[in-house]
Amino acid sequence: MARDAAVVWHGFTQMSAYPGNSPVTVERAEGRELIDVNGNRYFDGISSLWVTTLGHRVPELDAAVIDQLGRVAHATLLGNGSRVAVEFAEALAEVVPVADPHVLFASDGAVAVEQALKIAYQYWVNRGDDGHRQFLALGGAYHGDTVGALSVGDGGFGTAIFDQLRFPVLRTSGYASADWADKMVACIEAHAPSLAAVVIEPLVQGASGILVAEPSDLALVGRVCRSLGVLLICDEVATGFGRTGKLFASEWAGPDFRPDLLCLGKGITGGYLPLSATVASGAVFEAFDGPDLGESTFYHGHSYGGNALGCAVALRHLQLIEEWDVLANVVAVAGRLSTRLAAAVAGQPGVAAVRQRGLMAGVELDPPEDASRWGRRVCAAAVARGVLLRPLGDVVVVMPPLTTTPEEVDRVVDVLSESIRAVRAEDVG
Ligand SMILES: Cc1ncc(COP(=O)(O)O)c(C=O)c1O
């Protein structure tokens, strides 16, 4: 711990408090359990920050990385190609809900969003259109920590300090409001000629506390964007690759719901390697056609974008989702999680609400007025009981791997319920 705190600067972490918050120092993993340097085991209840899908050390995924290592670990995609990147992009193109898809790779979710914003902006410039320069985003939105992604994000997490760096965007209420879609539609109708794109996290606003939307509302927003010629950016960094019970959350809104730009990350490699992608429709892609070195080119790219090891594991991961019928497990186990949370957690003192879509759940705590850091304390109590959980403020996120078993769901729910009871007893008695 002392060695860690001396040299590693942890993200979203006050380093002076870090050692006192009993962090887990992971050494290895087995299946869905992480094992710390002292040999203690923890069920990975947050899928290592929402990235792990099939579990850790999956032999098939390990083999895909090792096999690719025997060919090449990395080769740039700037102006050149890579066989495995082509193979993965082809496989992805078969399954994404985007018409005539073209894949621009990067390494992190925030950058997938950043790329989508810049593509949407330049799309209109390339078409010689002088309007269409603004973005419309949702209240409570979170799209990552780079400055563009922060701009379409709605603050929170102590990011107000960067407000002067944010470019201005239009914003309507997020999924916390039942009429979010009507408000967004009214804004699109009022501002269509000035909008470069509308940005949403389809179905679930994850980082704002697992707020959920109805598929019919998504479909409505999609229809209005289409009919008024406004680009739709769907950020599926958190919801993509099976998390909600379909391969992509956008699919819940029906076959006509087709984002113009789709942002992917996190689970894209099953949680193995940093890879992300912005998938553009053919119509968007074509607006960038032009002469070599000409102005219509998209002058953007990252050193490790489309990393060969990442693409190899991502390709095998996509195949395994199909071969193992992972989505069926998500649906079944999500049903169990819902039943167990309703029975053991929802009505318990200290709990305000439970929200869930697929294997994304948020338990909103209801701390006594003078209590502090409930989210953190409940999660620390869960960690002490062998389940790794992490809060978003006073919302405990339950985001287990997609291959989680019913018995593991029971373990997570029992530990969570016990942890809430224990923390409440400390404050209320
Ligand atoms: C919806 C959404 N978009 C973007 C991001 C940013 O992804 P990354 O942390 O890989 O940059 C996140 C991360 O939580 C997210 O939930």
The ligand as a MOL file (V3000), in Angstrom:
LIG
                    3D

  0  0  0     0  0            999 V3000
M  V30 BEGIN CTAB
M  V30 COUNTS 16 16 0 0 0
M  V30 BEGIN ATOM
M  V30 1 C -21.3930 6.4260 -21.1820 0
M  V30 2 C -19.9090 6.6000 -21.0220 0
M  V30 3 N -19.2400 7.2370 -21.9810 0
M  V30 4 C -17.9070 7.4060 -21.9130 0
M  V30 5 C -17.1990 6.9410 -20.8340 0
M  V30 6 C -15.7170 7.1670 -20.7660 0
M  V30 7 O -15.0180 5.9910 -21.0270 0
M  V30 8 P -13.4860 5.8670 -20.6180 0
M  V30 9 O -13.4460 5.8420 -19.1220 0
M  V30 10 O -13.0490 4.5700 -21.2370 0
M  V30 11 O -12.7820 7.0410 -21.1900 0
M  V30 12 C -17.8660 6.2730 -19.8060 0
M  V30 13 C -17.1290 5.7800 -18.6210 0
M  V30 14 O -17.6890 5.4430 -17.6030 0
M  V30 15 C -19.2610 6.1010 -19.8940 0
M  V30 16 O -19.9600 5.4790 -18.9320 0
M  V30 END ATOM
M  V30 BEGIN BOND
M  V30 1 1 1 2
M  V30 2 1 2 3
M  V30 3 2 2 15
M  V30 4 2 3 4
M  V30 5 1 4 5
M  V30 6 1 5 6
M  V30 7 2 5 12
M  V30 8 1 6 7
M  V30 9 1 7 8
M  V30 10 2 8 9
M  V30 11 1 8 10
M  V30 12 1 8 11
M  V30 13 1 12 13
M  V30 14 1 12 15
M  V30 15 2 13 14
M  V30 16 1 15 16
M  V30 END BOND
M  V30 END CTAB
M  END
